[in-house]
Amino acid sequence: MSWAGPEDVYLSTSLASYLDKKLLVLLRDGRKLMGTLRSFDQFANAVIEGACERVIVGDLYCDIPLGLYVIRGENVVLIGELDLEREELPPHMTRVSAAEIKRAQKAEREATDLKGTMRKRMEFLDLD
């Protein structure tokens, strides 16, 4: 059994103000989830209803529906309430399908890998 310190209790009680509100949750692995907070516990584990993952690649974005989602508190970096009155994204962003965003993610990954490979080759040639 683990003991929750005072800061853990403060974190979980502060989540109470977000109940039934639409949130943006940033996870440790970089994913961004949006949905309505329905429940949480003393470890900041959270249940998000109507969850979707927002994937952004350059000026393209896609909201991938996830449904009811349980998030372990230890994976949460940031939680914030979304302002429903404001536009969520800048006007230059373009919504695309899940298939298109996956292709864009793959192309971005390949470009990053290529850049890393080129950097290693350049370091190899850089003889001091």
C-alpha positions as CSV (number, residue, x, y, z in Angstrom):
1,M,0.0,0.0,0.0
2,S,1.4,3.4,-1.0
3,W,1.0,6.5,1.1
4,A,-0.3,9.7,-0.6
5,G,1.6,12.7,0.5
6,P,-0.1,16.1,1.1
7,E,0.8,17.3,-2.4
8,D,-1.1,14.2,-3.9
9,V,-4.2,15.0,-1.9
10,Y,-4.0,18.6,-3.0
11,L,-3.7,17.5,-6.7
12,S,-6.7,15.2,-6.5
13,T,-8.9,17.7,-4.7
14,S,-8.1,20.4,-7.1
15,L,-9.3,18.1,-9.9
16,A,-12.8,18.4,-8.4
17,S,-13.2,21.8,-9.9
18,Y,-12.7,20.2,-13.4
19,L,-15.5,17.6,-13.0
20,D,-18.0,17.6,-15.9
21,K,-15.8,20.1,-17.8
22,K,-14.1,19.6,-21.2
23,L,-10.4,19.3,-20.6
24,L,-7.1,19.0,-22.5
25,V,-4.8,16.4,-20.9
26,L,-1.1,16.3,-21.9
27,L,0.5,12.9,-21.3
28,R,4.1,12.0,-20.6
29,D,4.5,10.4,-24.0
30,G,3.4,13.6,-25.7
31,R,-0.1,12.6,-26.6
32,K,-2.9,15.2,-26.2
33,L,-6.3,14.0,-25.1
34,M,-9.5,16.0,-25.0
35,G,-12.7,15.0,-23.3
36,T,-15.0,15.5,-20.3
37,L,-13.7,14.6,-16.8
38,R,-16.2,12.3,-15.2
39,S,-14.3,10.8,-12.3
40,F,-10.9,10.8,-10.5
41,D,-9.3,9.3,-7.4
42,Q,-6.6,10.3,-4.8
43,F,-3.8,9.2,-7.3
44,A,-5.2,11.6,-10.0
45,N,-6.3,8.6,-12.1
46,A,-9.0,10.0,-14.3
47,V,-12.0,8.9,-16.3
48,I,-12.5,11.0,-19.5
49,E,-15.8,10.6,-21.4
50,G,-16.0,11.3,-25.1
51,A,-12.2,11.3,-25.3
52,C,-10.3,11.9,-28.5
53,E,-6.6,12.2,-29.2
54,R,-5.6,15.4,-31.0
55,V,-2.8,14.6,-33.4
56,I,-1.0,17.6,-35.0
57,V,1.6,17.4,-37.8
58,G,2.7,20.7,-39.1
59,D,-0.5,22.6,-40.2
60,L,-2.6,19.4,-40.2
61,Y,-4.6,18.0,-37.4
62,C,-7.0,15.1,-36.6
63,D,-9.1,14.3,-33.6
64,I,-9.2,10.5,-33.3
65,P,-12.2,9.3,-31.2
66,L,-11.3,7.1,-28.2
67,G,-14.6,6.9,-26.3
68,L,-14.5,6.4,-22.5
69,Y,-10.8,6.6,-21.5
70,V,-9.1,5.8,-18.2
71,I,-5.8,7.7,-17.6
72,R,-3.3,6.7,-14.9
73,G,-2.4,9.8,-12.9
74,E,1.3,9.1,-13.2
75,N,1.1,9.6,-17.0
76,V,-0.4,13.1,-16.7
77,V,1.9,16.1,-17.3
78,L,-0.8,18.8,-17.6
79,I,-4.5,19.2,-17.3
80,G,-6.4,22.3,-18.4
81,E,-9.9,23.3,-19.0
82,L,-10.9,24.1,-22.6
83,D,-12.6,27.4,-23.2
84,L,-15.7,26.5,-25.2
85,E,-16.2,30.1,-26.2
86,R,-12.9,30.4,-28.0
87,E,-11.7,28.9,-31.3
88,E,-9.5,25.9,-30.3
89,L,-7.0,26.2,-33.2
90,P,-5.5,28.9,-35.3
91,P,-7.2,29.5,-38.7
92,H,-4.3,28.1,-40.7
93,M,-4.7,24.6,-39.3
94,T,-6.4,22.1,-41.6
95,R,-8.5,19.1,-40.3
96,V,-7.7,15.8,-42.1
97,S,-8.8,12.2,-41.8
98,A,-7.1,9.7,-39.5
99,A,-5.5,8.0,-42.5
100,E,-4.0,11.3,-43.8
101,I,-2.6,12.2,-40.3
102,K,-1.0,8.8,-40.0
103,R,0.7,9.3,-43.4
104,A,1.9,12.7,-42.3
105,Q,3.2,11.3,-39.0
106,K,5.1,8.6,-40.9
107,A,6.6,11.1,-43.3
108,E,7.6,13.3,-40.4
109,R,9.2,10.3,-38.6
110,E,11.1,9.4,-41.7
111,A,12.4,12.9,-42.2
112,T,13.5,13.0,-38.6
113,D,15.3,9.7,-39.0
114,L,17.0,10.9,-42.1
115,K,18.1,14.1,-40.4
116,G,19.6,12.0,-37.6
117,T,21.4,9.7,-40.0
118,M,22.8,12.7,-41.9
119,R,24.0,14.2,-38.7
120,K,25.8,11.0,-37.7
121,R,27.5,10.9,-41.1
122,M,28.6,14.5,-40.8
123,E,29.9,13.9,-37.3
124,F,31.9,11.0,-38.7
125,L,33.5,13.2,-41.3
126,D,34.2,16.0,-38.9
127,L,37.8,15.1,-37.9
128,D,39.4,17.3,-35.4
